[in-house]
Every structure is written in C-alpha cells, then in structure tokens.
Amino acid sequence: MRHFGHIAPAERQRLFHQEPCAFAADSPARLLSAALGATLYSPATRPRLADDITKQAANGVVSMVLCLEDSIGDADVAAGEENLVRQFADLDARPGTEPPLLFIRVRTPGQIPDLVQRLGTSVRLLSGFVLPKFTEESGLPFLEALSHAEARSGRRLFAMPVLESPELLYRESRVDTLEGIARAVGKFRDRVLALRLGVTDFCSSYGLRRAPDMTAYDVQVVASVIADVVNMLGRADGTGFTVTGPVWEYFRVPERMFKPQLRQSPFLEVQAVELREKLIEHAMDGLLREISLDQANGLLGKTCIHPSHVLPVHALSVVSHEEFSDAQDILRPERGGGGVLRSAYTNKMNEVKPHRAWAERTLLRAEVFGVANEDIGFVELLTAQISG
C-alpha cells in the first residue's frame, strides 16, 4: 500500500516531486508509525465490515481501528467479537485483497489472546490492538497480554495506547501519570507503534465539548495536556514516540458564529471555489486548522471517525517542496559541523544543529507521504484525491 496509491500514476507524477513510498504491514515500525496518517475508526458491529474495509482502502485509507470499546454498547461486545472473527475470515478469503493496517480496540486485556486465537489464520491481517484509558497500572496487563499473544501466534502485533484517563488530565496527578506511562511503554518500546490522544474523554471530565469553529488547542485545559504529553513522550532524542492528533467530531455545521478560516486565494488560483464552499459547509475549515496545529505541536496523523476527514489529513501531511529543500540542505554531510545558511528559497535562516531533528522528521514524513512539486499546494492534493 502507499498514500495516494488510489490516484492514477500520471496524476501522481504531476503532483509529486518525490512520490510516497510503498509499505506493508511487515515494514519497519519506524516507517509504519509515520505512515498511519488518518486512522479511521469503525464500530466492530457493522454487518458489512469487510466490504467497508475494502471500500475505504480503495479510497486511500491506510489504517483502521475496529472498535469494541466506546463506539458500541456494553451489551453488544460479544456480538462485536463474533462479527470481527467472521469479517476477518471474509477478508482473508478474498484473493488479492490488501486491506489497510487493521487494529482492534479492546476493553480488557483478556480479549487480546482470546481474539488472536479465534481469528485463526486470518490473524495475518491484524496489525495490533488499541489499548483504552492507558496508565501504567491499567496498561501493563494489556501490553503483557499482547506480548504473550504475539509469541503464541507468531504474528508481530503492535500496541497503540490511548491516553485519555482523568489522572492524566488532572494537574495534581499528571506528572506522576506521565512518568508511569513512560515506564510502561518504554518497557515494551518495540511493540508500541504510536500513542493516541483521547481528547473527547478529556473534555468530558469537565463537561466540555469544543465547537466546530474551535480546535482542541482553543480549549486550554486540553491544550495543556497535549503540551505535556509531547513534552514527556514525544521527544526527538530517541526516547519519544509518535503521538497522533485528536479526533474531529463534526461532519456538517448548520449555523456558523465566526467567519470561515479558509482563505479564498488558494482556491481561486486553481478554480476550486466549490471545493472551498463544500469544506466550509462540512466544518472542514476547523478540521484543517486543527491538523495544522497538530503538526505545529509535534503530532503526526489523526484519529478520524468519518471518511470525509481522511483526505484532508493526508493532503496536509505531504511535505512541501520548500520544506524538503530545507531539510535536505540541513542534513548534507558537509553540514555536520553546524553553522547557519540561507534557505534555497531565500526566505529564512536554516540553523543546522537546532533544525536537525526537524529535518530528520521531515524527511521521514516525505518518505511516506511524498514531496509535492514546487507549484503544487494543499488544494491540488485534496482535489486530486477527491476526483482520483
């Protein structure tokens, strides 16, 4: 699979200076953690789940979570498990099918070995498990269960802990909770693919819900948690993990209080005014701003609960030609001693040592999402995906 792989080769050549690389479920963890992109959640109870997965893969989705936790009722868990086993068998029987990276969000540690055993040979389609409300105390049993299930099945399985517990939110317990999470995930570093933020749960602890023209970063109690998670768990010194962006909840906005946040000029330049109007109608301008703020704050990828959110996340994840040029210049071997240089675009300073970690992360993102051609921007990338 590859990002933008559903677009015709000739169109990809027009869009990209460097096309996204191909990857598979058995690719190195470092590559997969960067390639998750927009991770689409789906309730495990959907009766045509195998068809849904196949359809979303054809539309550019590369990672999905099949949820047995908050998205379904307590009484539906057993039916959801049975449905997952059936749907995985259905997918496995389809010749030539390459599904997205598939993860199951469980409720209890015991579900992990049980589901791995029940999936039988179709476990080959499973990339791992999403672990809810993760703290050191609650999370270690999940990680140990995953490790045992992996050893018994012979299948590499990843964990994606969700950071969403009240202990992480409350100021008086936050540092201790983060230190405990760091110990837990550090012990199983090779198996932790990414850390996911449960911002909806954070908001619920205070009876809050962000409006469609607000981002998670406008809710200060939430923004402070994101900052501390990145501070302690997202460092670029080799100790950090990929931290993914929070879910965006909205599909359509019936009434708007504030002006749209999308400038007109990028859409006018490529005759995509109707696309801008559609994005605004469906609250996508707020989503686009939040994706940009995710990236500015060190997050990569995003939890999505609607297919329409996937394409904007991927379009904004593509590395611009200018970013790529700067990153390459900073990482040239002859720059190893440091120094300052003017960017090739002659509009900024590139300071080699302070910008090195940024450049390394940028080139990894360029590998999985590609580098846009010099005259290609977000609007062209999004339009090509929609019509692709």
Secondary structure as GFF3:
##gff-version 3
##sequence-region A 1 388
A	DSSP	alpha_helix	9	15	.	.	.	ID=ss1
A	DSSP	beta_strand	16	18	.	.	.	ID=ss2
A	DSSP	alpha_helix	29	35	.	.	.	ID=ss3
A	DSSP	beta_strand	38	43	.	.	.	ID=ss4
A	DSSP	alpha_helix	49	58	.	.	.	ID=ss5
A	DSSP	beta_strand	63	67	.	.	.	ID=ss6
A	DSSP	three_ten_helix	74	76	.	.	.	ID=ss7
A	DSSP	alpha_helix	77	92	.	.	.	ID=ss8
A	DSSP	beta_strand	101	105	.	.	.	ID=ss9
A	DSSP	alpha_helix	111	119	.	.	.	ID=ss10
A	DSSP	three_ten_helix	120	125	.	.	.	ID=ss11
A	DSSP	beta_strand	126	131	.	.	.	ID=ss12
A	DSSP	alpha_helix	136	153	.	.	.	ID=ss13
A	DSSP	beta_strand	158	163	.	.	.	ID=ss14
A	DSSP	alpha_helix	166	169	.	.	.	ID=ss15
A	DSSP	alpha_helix	171	187	.	.	.	ID=ss16
A	DSSP	three_ten_helix	189	191	.	.	.	ID=ss17
A	DSSP	beta_strand	195	197	.	.	.	ID=ss18
A	DSSP	alpha_helix	199	204	.	.	.	ID=ss19
A	DSSP	three_ten_helix	216	218	.	.	.	ID=ss20
A	DSSP	alpha_helix	220	233	.	.	.	ID=ss21
A	DSSP	beta_strand	243	248	.	.	.	ID=ss22
A	DSSP	alpha_helix	265	269	.	.	.	ID=ss23
A	DSSP	alpha_helix	273	281	.	.	.	ID=ss24
A	DSSP	alpha_helix	284	296	.	.	.	ID=ss25
A	DSSP	beta_strand	302	304	.	.	.	ID=ss26
A	DSSP	three_ten_helix	307	309	.	.	.	ID=ss27
A	DSSP	alpha_helix	310	317	.	.	.	ID=ss28
A	DSSP	alpha_helix	321	330	.	.	.	ID=ss29
A	DSSP	three_ten_helix	333	335	.	.	.	ID=ss30
A	DSSP	beta_strand	340	342	.	.	.	ID=ss31
A	DSSP	beta_strand	349	351	.	.	.	ID=ss32
A	DSSP	alpha_helix	352	369	.	.	.	ID=ss33
A	DSSP	beta_strand	371	372	.	.	.	ID=ss34
A	DSSP	alpha_helix	378	387	.	.	.	ID=ss35
###
